[in-house]
Amino acid sequence: MAATELEEKEHGPQQKNKIKELSDQVEEVKDIMKKNLDQILDREERLDVLLEVSQFLKDRAQNFNRTTVKVSRSYWWKNVKLIVVIVVVVLIIVLIIILLATGVIPVSAPVGPVVTPTTKP
């Protein structure tokens, strides 16, 4: 005879009900554990996807940062060049004004000596 049959004969229907209840509880716990494992696996998959996306975003952010630094330097040099050109033009204009004021650069064509015609007596 099997152990369960002996137990059934010794304890009767009450023991049988308790064994069934315990078996049902074990099945219920097994179902809950299966659901929990499925949820853990789903969560792990989502975490893997999240890690991939975050790595992609990190790479894109680094690329964006490098690009912004390059663009910033480029515009800085353009501004420096523009300022140098403006300063040179202003200096040339000031130099021309100074040379005109001092007479180094004549304003009009030189006038020759005034000759008065003489009349013959």
C-alpha positions as CSV (number, residue, x, y, z in Angstrom):
1,M,0.0,0.0,0.0
2,A,1.1,3.5,-0.7
3,A,1.7,6.0,2.0
4,T,-1.2,8.2,1.0
5,E,-3.6,5.2,1.1
6,L,-2.4,4.4,4.7
7,E,-2.9,8.0,5.7
8,E,-6.4,8.1,4.2
9,K,-7.4,4.9,6.1
10,E,-6.0,6.2,9.4
11,H,-7.3,9.7,9.3
12,G,-10.4,9.6,7.3
13,P,-12.0,12.3,5.2
14,Q,-10.9,15.2,7.3
15,Q,-7.3,14.5,6.6
16,K,-8.1,14.1,3.0
17,N,-9.6,17.6,2.9
18,K,-6.6,19.0,4.6
19,I,-4.3,17.4,2.1
20,K,-6.4,18.7,-0.7
21,E,-6.3,22.2,0.8
22,L,-2.6,22.1,1.2
23,S,-2.2,20.8,-2.3
24,D,-4.4,23.6,-3.6
25,Q,-2.3,26.2,-1.6
26,V,0.9,24.7,-3.1
27,E,-0.5,25.0,-6.6
28,E,-1.6,28.6,-5.8
29,V,1.9,29.5,-4.6
30,K,3.4,27.8,-7.7
31,D,1.1,29.9,-9.9
32,I,2.1,33.1,-8.0
33,M,5.8,32.2,-8.3
34,K,5.4,31.6,-12.0
35,K,3.7,35.0,-12.5
36,N,6.5,36.6,-10.4
37,L,9.2,35.0,-12.5
38,D,7.5,36.1,-15.7
39,Q,7.3,39.6,-14.3
40,I,11.0,39.5,-13.4
41,L,11.9,38.3,-16.9
42,D,9.8,41.1,-18.5
43,R,11.3,43.6,-16.2
44,E,14.8,42.4,-17.2
45,E,14.0,42.7,-20.9
46,R,12.7,46.3,-20.3
47,L,15.8,47.1,-18.4
48,D,18.0,45.8,-21.2
49,V,16.1,48.0,-23.7
50,L,16.3,51.0,-21.4
51,L,20.1,50.4,-21.1
52,E,20.5,50.3,-24.9
53,V,18.4,53.5,-25.3
54,S,20.4,55.3,-22.5
55,Q,23.7,54.3,-24.1
56,F,22.4,55.5,-27.5
57,L,21.4,58.8,-25.9
58,K,24.7,59.1,-24.2
59,D,26.6,58.6,-27.4
60,R,24.4,61.2,-29.2
61,A,24.9,63.7,-26.4
62,Q,28.7,63.3,-26.6
63,N,28.5,63.8,-30.4
64,F,26.3,66.9,-29.9
65,N,28.7,68.3,-27.4
66,R,31.7,67.8,-29.8
67,T,29.7,69.4,-32.6
68,T,28.7,72.4,-30.5
69,V,32.3,72.9,-29.5
70,K,33.4,72.9,-33.1
71,V,30.7,75.3,-34.1
72,S,31.4,77.6,-31.2
73,R,35.1,77.8,-32.1
74,S,34.3,78.4,-35.7
75,Y,32.0,81.4,-34.9
76,W,34.6,82.7,-32.4
77,W,37.2,82.8,-35.1
78,K,34.7,84.5,-37.5
79,N,34.1,87.2,-34.9
80,V,37.8,87.7,-34.3
81,K,38.4,88.1,-38.0
82,L,35.5,90.6,-38.3
83,I,36.8,92.6,-35.4
84,V,40.3,92.7,-36.9
85,V,38.9,93.9,-40.2
86,I,36.9,96.6,-38.5
87,V,39.9,97.8,-36.5
88,V,42.1,97.9,-39.6
89,V,39.5,99.9,-41.6
90,V,39.1,102.4,-38.7
91,L,42.9,102.8,-38.4
92,I,43.2,103.5,-42.1
93,I,40.4,106.1,-42.0
94,V,42.0,107.8,-39.0
95,L,45.4,107.8,-40.7
96,I,43.9,109.3,-43.8
97,I,42.2,112.1,-41.8
98,I,45.4,112.8,-39.9
99,L,47.4,113.0,-43.2
100,L,44.8,115.3,-44.8
101,A,44.8,117.6,-41.7
102,T,48.6,117.9,-41.6
103,G,48.8,118.6,-45.3
104,V,50.9,115.6,-46.2
105,I,48.1,114.7,-48.6
106,P,47.2,117.8,-50.6
107,V,43.5,118.5,-50.8
108,S,43.5,120.3,-54.1
109,A,45.9,120.5,-57.1
110,P,48.9,122.9,-56.5
111,V,48.4,126.3,-57.9
112,G,51.2,127.7,-59.9
113,P,52.6,131.2,-59.5
114,V,50.3,134.0,-60.5
115,V,51.7,135.7,-63.6
116,T,50.4,139.1,-64.5
117,P,50.6,140.0,-68.2
118,T,52.8,142.9,-69.0
119,T,51.8,145.4,-71.6
120,K,54.3,146.9,-74.0
121,P,54.8,150.6,-74.0
